[in-house]
Amino acid sequence: MYTIQEERLSPESYIDFLRRTDLGSQYPKERFSERIATLVEKASISLTARDDAGGLIGVCFGITDFAYWLFITDLGVVREWTGKGVGKALVRRLHALAGGEENIIMYTCANENAVGFYEKLGMVKPGDVYMYNQVEWTDFTVE
């Protein structure tokens, strides 16, 4: 069993979590620690999933206006807990907290390994999204 709650993580806790998931390869190397600190402080909604012993097993962050849209910035589950419904439960709670599916359009940028997960949730690839990107991005994996 596990519980989901709104919770702000410290940058150190989140970085440790990233080491135990496949999510740790989605960030650029540039100013990593500084940017993670901003992420955990400023995400509109910050959810965690914890096992019965209190161990962190899942994280979901979203940015939202609480009226029309929600963007899932981060969704990760530790490798030992994948396939057990934790990610799906985190996304459903995030969507509800943002205002619910009757009010809120939900978006994300999916890693190629996560496309199937999002498709199972009923998400589709939109044709109306644009991007402006001038970010220097050196791939690396949090270790």
C-alpha atoms as one frame of an Amber mdcrd trajectory, in Angstrom:
protein
   0.000   0.000   0.000   0.941   3.621  -0.444  -0.414   7.089   0.248  -0.423
  10.182  -1.934  -0.220  13.651  -0.463   0.667  17.207  -1.365   4.240  17.658
  -0.221   7.176  19.913  -1.103  10.428  18.029  -1.374  13.851  19.475  -0.715
  16.116  19.628  -3.766  18.330  16.970  -2.177  15.394  14.602  -1.624  14.232
  15.028  -5.198  17.710  14.458  -6.628  18.011  11.280  -4.532  14.604  10.186
  -5.869  15.730  10.824  -9.454  18.624   8.410  -8.952  16.113   5.622  -8.232
  13.887   6.264 -11.259  14.130   6.530 -15.014  13.142  10.190 -14.725  16.706
  11.282 -13.996  17.647  11.511 -17.672  15.110  14.194 -18.632  17.029  17.223
 -17.378  19.873  19.165 -18.979  23.216  19.243 -17.199  23.390  23.048 -17.285
  22.729  24.575 -13.831  21.061  21.324 -12.769  21.107  21.790  -8.973  19.969
  25.412  -9.167  17.116  24.605 -11.534  15.938  21.587  -9.501  15.780  23.828
  -6.425  13.518  26.227  -8.345  11.371  23.358  -9.650  10.626  21.842  -6.238
   9.904  25.276  -4.755   7.686  26.703  -7.479   5.652  23.874  -9.059   1.962
  24.779  -8.692   1.161  21.306  -7.358   3.682  18.943  -5.797   2.556  15.398
  -4.982   4.409  12.487  -3.448   3.573   8.827  -3.052   5.021   7.077  -0.016
   4.998   3.417   0.953   3.787   2.224   4.354   7.254   2.737   5.819   7.300
   6.363   4.631   9.698   5.756   1.744   9.330   8.017  -1.270   8.123   5.888
  -4.201   6.560   8.435  -6.567   6.515  12.117  -7.451   4.273  14.218  -9.675
   4.658  17.962 -10.295   2.315  20.151 -12.306   1.965  23.753 -13.313  -1.563
  25.042 -13.693  -3.777  28.110 -13.733  -6.466  26.102 -11.829  -9.028  27.252
 -14.411  -8.217  25.850 -17.847  -4.949  23.953 -18.162  -2.411  21.747 -16.420
   1.052  20.758 -17.566   2.644  17.697 -15.969   6.287  18.664 -15.606   7.486
  15.587 -13.740   6.080  12.137 -13.111   8.265   9.383 -11.768   7.968   6.149
  -9.836  10.884   4.225  -8.336  11.741   1.183 -10.405  10.509  -1.351  -7.801
   7.012   0.186  -7.862   6.435   0.645 -11.588   3.429  -1.163 -13.034   1.499
  -1.039  -9.734  -0.765   1.938 -10.458   1.237   4.583  -8.587   1.838   6.796
 -11.635  -1.789   6.601 -12.717  -2.967   7.494  -9.197  -0.575  10.450  -9.032
  -1.806  11.829 -12.372  -5.456  11.440 -11.378  -4.872  13.266  -8.089  -2.906
  16.012  -9.857  -5.717  16.511 -12.377  -8.333  16.637  -9.608  -6.354  19.185
  -7.572  -5.915  21.399 -10.629  -9.694  21.534 -11.138 -10.771  18.193 -12.564
 -11.160  16.721 -16.004 -14.414  18.598 -16.669 -12.512  21.930 -16.426  -8.834
  21.279 -17.038  -6.980  20.289 -20.219  -3.870  18.317 -19.294  -0.605  18.357
 -21.282   2.857  16.869 -20.900   6.034  16.283 -22.881   6.507  12.519 -22.831
   9.813  10.719 -22.920   9.687   8.071 -25.664   9.654   5.329 -23.018   6.568
   6.857 -21.373   4.372   7.347 -24.451   2.496   4.077 -23.875   1.772   5.024
 -20.267   0.192   8.337 -21.270  -1.758   6.722 -24.093  -3.229   4.223 -21.594
  -4.389   7.218 -19.531  -6.316   8.401 -22.588  -3.977  11.234 -23.521  -3.469
  11.966 -27.226  -0.798  13.814 -29.157  -2.173  17.308 -29.917  -1.608  19.120
 -33.155  -1.852  22.610 -31.670   1.236  22.849 -29.445   4.124  25.149 -30.288
   7.536  25.432 -28.699  10.188  28.138 -28.472  13.468  26.697 -27.268  16.758
  28.558 -26.923  17.941  26.443 -23.980  21.427  24.968 -23.933  20.863  21.278
 -23.250  23.587  18.759 -22.512  22.093  15.314 -21.901  23.102  13.478 -18.742
  21.633  11.093 -16.192  21.395  11.888 -12.475  23.574   9.415 -10.629
